[in-house]
Amino acid sequence: MDQYEPAQVIPDRNPAKAWLENLAEGVRLALFRRPTAGGFHVNANQFIAIAATSLTVSFACSFAQVGFAGFFNLQALPSELFWLPLSLLAGYLIGRVTQAPGVVLLVPIAVGSIGIPLSIASSAIWSAVDHHWLRVPAAVLGDMGIYQLVFAWWALAILLAIRRLNVPANPRAISPAAIVALFVLLPAYFVPSAPLWERTFDEEDAADQPGLTRQAFSERALYAQPELLSAAVDQLKSGRAGVDDLYFVGFAPYATQDVFMKETLSIVKLLEERFDTGGRSVSLISHPSLVEKYPIATLTSLRHVLQKVGERIDPEEDVVLLHLTTHGSEAHALSVEFYPLQLQGIRPAEVRAALDDAGIKWRIVVISACYSGGFIEALKDAHTLIITASDATHTSFGCGNDFDFTYFSKAYYDEALRNTRSFTQAFAMAKESIREREQKEGLQASNPQMYMGEAMKEKLSKLERRLSKGDAIAQ
């Protein structure tokens, strides 16, 4: 086995050749191959060159996905450079405990060189998924699964490289690999990332154009939120005496994928056309193209909206349909994400508490998310219909940017509810449609679920009869 000796900090006779050899070494180590006998060229010039190359590659990857119709996102720059001080600190600490000064720059050069090919690989994977050239299970896509896989690849490659590069170790001190894991990998994992090159957008076409990406959450958008939230609830009409009105609350809290936004906007239109919800719907949507038009979707805004809906309705007559669409986790939490805000996920008990506190008696809760069946137990009661895109242990599908609906919502709303006003009959139709689609595409069954409270059966029958007669009462 070749033994690698950490290079001395000396100038390169041919800096360009040394830079290329460092890049090649990074590719070898990223593929878990052993380092060459010559190893890395370690000096300040090469450290700067690798840092600049890493930044350039990150920019180029984001530009390749967006094209010229974009802008430079200055706010993403700190996260792209965060690895630099971390790896320098790790190199310094290892050099101190081992009395090997060459390690101070070896560590950041190795970390950066390994990260460059993985940035390219990550960008290629995302592009292939978005264009449907690569089929990836929803379990991988959900909760930034691809990012986690690439990060794990990067971390393992770095730790193995530290060992194979024979970085000196002091048996009386913490190991070099442990220092890198603690001071580089762990902090880097929790730093939110954003592309350096963002796509610009046309706000009017936001619901119709696939593949829209993100703009930063601006100061203007932040201060507009209270006004947007007030306007959204102020326009709600009160329930009509003697009429079982249907109210709709849409909740799309995952800002970095377009499908949840587009799905919610489409459902609003469908329900207004077929279920007499005009003036009785509120949508909370986290998406940069709509950040100055709709209130963002958070647990706080959901509670506020449900409280206001509860004040508008007749609790004995009116039914509230709450549609939640996002990623879900095996721990049964709904993802809530809008960079750079730090937002908490939503658990079943929190949805139940928000509905209870608002005094909403008659409830339809539709959840389009992976593992959404795990919400049923907490939400069920005699006055509730619960419909989920999957059971508690399986994923659902269709969260790509090119989709207008997730798979289940497409089958339930856009197909079934266009042909029936029965929410339960629509579920049966959607479940069969999903089964056929998943079999055709070779996907593991998501097993959509439905729970119907005993008292809710008659309530929905009454609502269905009114709507089927076309009795949209004059406003």
N, C-alpha and C positions, 0 to 999 in steps of 0.2 A: 504494500500500500504506500502511495506517495505521502510523504510527510510535508505538510505545509508549514513554513516558518513565516510568521508575520513580517511583512516587508518593513524595511527601514524608511524613515521619513526623509527621502532624498528627491531632488528635482528629477524630472523626466527629460531625457534627451530628445524624445519625440512625444510631446504631450498628446497630440491627436491619436497616435497609435496606442499610447497608454490608455487613453479614454475608451477607445474601441475595445481594447482587451478587457478593461474593467466591465464594460457592458456585456461582453461575451461571458465573462466569469459570472455575472449576475444571472444570465440566462441558464447557465449550467446549474447553479445552485438553486434557482427557482424550480428546476426540473428534478431536484433532489440528486443530482449527480455530484461526484467528488470534485473538489477544486483541482485546477491544474497545478503543476509544480511551481510555476511562476507566481500564481495567485494574483492578488490585487496590487496595483500600484498605489501606494499610500503617501499622499502629500496634500498640502492645502489646495493646490490647483485642481487636483482630481476630485477633492471633496466639493469644491465649488462647481466643477463641471458636472458631477453627478447630480447635485442639487438642482442645477439649472435644467439639466436634461429631464429630471423627474417632473419638474413644473411644466416644461414644454410639452411633454408627453400627455400629462393630464389635460392641458389646454387643448391639444390636438384631438384627443379622444372625444372631449365634449363638443368641440367644433365639428367633428366628423358626423356626429349624430344630429346636429342642428342645422349646419350650413351657415350661409351669410345672413340669414334672417334672425340674428340674435344680437346679444350684447354681452360685454364683459362684466361678470359678477364679482366685483371687488370684495364683497363680503365673504366669498368662498376662499379667498387667498389664505387667511390664517389656518384654516383646517388643512389645506394642501401643504402647508409648510410646517405643520405641528411636529412631524416626525424628526425634523432637523435638530431642534434643541433637545428633544428626548434622547435621540441616539448619541448626540455629543455628550450629554450628561452620563449616559451609560458607559460610553467609551472612556470618559474621564475617570469614573469610579473604578472601572476594571483596571485601567492603567495605574491608579493609585494603589490598589490592593495587590497588584502583581509586579509593580515596578517595571512595566513595559510601556514606555511612552508611545510606541508606534500604534498601540491599540486604540488610542484616543480617536484617531481619524479612521482607523480600520473599521470600527463598528458602524459609523454612519455611512461610509462608502459601501460596505456590504449590505446594509439595510436598504439604502437607496437603489443600489444596483439590482437587488432582487425584486424590489417593488416596481421597477419600470416595466419589465415584461408582464408582470401580473396586472398592472393598470391596463395594458393593451388587451390582455386576455379578458379582463372583467368587462371592458367596453364592448368587445366583440360578442361576449355572451349576452349582454343586455340588448344589443342590436339584433342579434339572432332571435331572441325571445320576442321582442317587440314586433319584428317583421314575420313572426311565425315560421322562421326557418328552423327553429329549435323548439321542440316541445318539452317543457319543464313542468313537473308536477306542481300543483298549487301549494303543496306543503313546502316546496323550495322557494316559490315566489313570495309566499306570505311572510310578513314581519321581516322584510329585507333579507330573506333567506340566501339569495345569491351573494349579497354583500358578506354575510356571515361565512359562507363557504370559501369565498376568495380570501377573506381575512384569515381564516384558519389555514389555508394554503400558504399565505405569506408568512404567518407566524411559525408554522412548522418548518418552512424552508429556512427561515432566519435562525431558529434554534438549532437545527441540524448543521447549518453553516458554521455557527459559532463553535460547535464541537469539532467539525471537520477541519476548520481553519487552524486548529490547535492554538486557540487563544489561551495564553497562559492562565493557569488557575492557582490560587493560593489555598491549600487544604485547610487553612485556619480561618478562611473568610468565605463569604457567600460565593457560589459558583458564577462564572461569567454568564452562563445561560439564564440563571435565575435573575441576575441583574438586568439583563435585556428584557426578560419577561415582565419584570416588575416596573421598570422605568421607561420602557418603550411600548411594549405590546399592550399591556393593560390600560394605560391612559389613552393610547391611540384607538382602542376599541370603542371607547365611550365618546369620542369626539365626533359630532355630527358632520357629515360631508355634504357638499353641494357642488354641482358642476361649475367650472370657471366660465364657461360660455353658455348663456341661457337663451332660449328661444323667445323672441318677442311674440305678441299675440294680438288678435283682434277680438275684443271683448264681445262683440255682437255674434261672432261665429264660434264662441268658446264651446257651446254644447254640441256643435256639429262636426268640428274638425278633430280627427284623431291625432294622437301623438303630441299634444301640446305639453310643453315642459314648464319649468317653474321660473317665477320671478321672486326676488327677495320679498319678504313680508315687510313692507315699508312703514315708516313712521306715520305717514298719512293714513294708510290702511288700519294701523293700530288704533288711532284716535277716532276713526270712523265707526268702529265696532259698536259702541253704545247707541249711536244714532241709527245704525242699520238694524240693530236688534229691536229697538223701539218701533221703528217703522214697520218691521215685519209683523209684529204682534198688533200694532194699532190698526192695521188694515183688516184684521179678522172680523168677520160678521158674527153677530150673536146667533145662537140657536133659535129656530122658529118654533113657536108654540104649536104643539100637536104634530110636529114633523120630526121623524127620526133622521136627523142630519148626520152626514159623514164628514169628519174633519181629518185632514192629513198633515202629519209632521214627518218631513224627510230629513234624514241625518246622514251626511256623507263626510266623515271626518279625516279621510286619508288623502292629503293634498298632493302627493307625488305621483298619483296615477289618475288619469283622466276618466276612467270608466265609471267610477263612483259618482262623480259630478254629472256626467252625461246621463247616467241611469236615473238619478233623482229628478233631473229636469224633465226627462221623458215621462216619468210616472206622474208628475204634476199635471202635465197636459192630458194624459190618458184619463186620469180621475176627473178632471174638469169636464171632459167630453162625455164620459159615460157614467160617472158616479156623483154628479151634481155637487162638486166640491168647490166651485168658483167662489172666491172670497173666504174660503174656509181651509186654506192650506198655508203652511209655513215650511220653508226649506232652510236648513242650516247646512252650508256647503263650504268645505275647506278646499279652495282651489285658487291659485294665483290669478287666473283669468277673471275670476268673479269676486276678488277680495274687496272691491269697493262697491259691490252691488248686493252681495248676500252676507249675512252674518256668518262667521266661521262656526264650525261644528266642534263644540267642546262639551264636557259634562256640565259645566256651569250654564252655557247657553241653552242646552237641552232642558235643564231644570227650569230655567226662566221661561222658555217657550211653553213647556207643558203646564206650568203654573198659570200663564195667561190664557191658554186654551181652556183650562179648567174653569176659569172665570167667565169665559164666553158661552160655554155650552150649558145645556140643561142636562145635568148629570144622570137623570132618569131616562132621558130620551136619546141623547146623541151618542154616536160611536166615534172613537178616535182611532185612526190607523197610524201607527208609528212604524216607519220603514227605516231600518238601520242597515247601511251597506258599507263594508270596509273589510280589512283583513281580520282574521280571528286566530287565536292561539290555542294550543292544547290545554292551557290553563284556563280557558274560557274567559278570555278578556278581549274586547274589541279594540283594535289599534286606532289611536288618535294621533295624527302627525301633521305638523305644519312647521317646517323649518323657518326660522331658528327658534320658534317657541318650544318650551318644554311642557308638554301636555301629558296628562295621565290617561292610561287606558281605562276602559269602562267594563265593569264586571256585572254579572246578572243582578246581584242584590241592589246595585246602584240604579239600574233601569227600573226595577220594581219600586224602589223608594221614590224615584222621581215621579212615577205615575201615581203612586199612593198619595204622596204629598200634594199633588195637583188636584186630588179629588176626582180623578177620571175613573168612572165605574166600568163603562163598556169599552173594551180595548181589543184592537187587532194589532198584534206585534209581529212584523215580518222582519227576519234577520237574514240577510244575504252575506254570509261570512263562513270561513272554515270553522269547523267544530261548533257551529252555532246551536246544535241540539243541546249543548250543555247549559243553555239559558232556560230551557223549558221548566225545569223543576222549580226554579226560583220565581218564575213569572206566572205560573198557572193558578187559576182560580175559576169559580163558576161563571164569571162574567168576561172571560178572556178567550180569544182565539190566538194561538201562537203558531206561526209557520216559520220553519227554518230551512235553509238551503242544504243542510247536512245534519247528520246525527252528531253526537257528542265526541266521537272518536275518529271522524273522517273529515277530509278536506272537501271544499267545493271548488268550482273552477270558473275561469273567464275573467280574470282581473287584468288582462293586458290592455295597454293604452289604445289599441286599435278597435277594441270592442265598444259598443254603445250600451251594452248591458252585461252584467255577469251572467253566467249560464242559467242559473236558476231564475233570476229576475226576468230574463228574456222569455223563458218558458212560462213563467207565472203571470207577469203583467202584459208583456208585449204580444204574447200569443193567446194564453188562456183567457185573461180578463177582457180581451177584445171580443170574445165570443160568448162570454157568460158574465152575469153579474153575481154569481154565487162564488163567494170566496173559497168555500170548501170544494165545490166542483172544479174550480180553477186549480186547486192544489192537486187533485187527482189527475187532471190533464197534464199539469206541469211535471208531476212526478214520473209519469209514463214517458213524457218527452225527454226528460233528463236521463232516464234509464236507457232509452234508445241511443241518445247522443253519446253518453259515456261508453256504452258498449261499442259503438261505431268507431270512436276515437281511441279505444283501448285504455280507457281511464278506470281507475278504481272507483267503485260505486260510492257516491256521496251520501246516499240514503236520506233524502229530504224528510223532514218530520212535521207532523201537525198535532196539536192538542186543541180540543174544543171543550170549553166549559159548558156544563149542562144548561145553564140559563142563557148562554149566548146563542144557542141553536135557534130559539124562537126569535130572539132579537134580530139576528141576521136574516132569517126568513122574512120577517116583516120589512126590513130594509130592502131586501132583494125584490119583494113584490112591488114596493113603491117605485123603485128605479126601473123595473121591467115594464111598468105601465107607461113609462116616459113622462111621469108626473113631476117634471122639474118645475116646482112651484114658482110663480112670478116673484121676483125679488122685491 
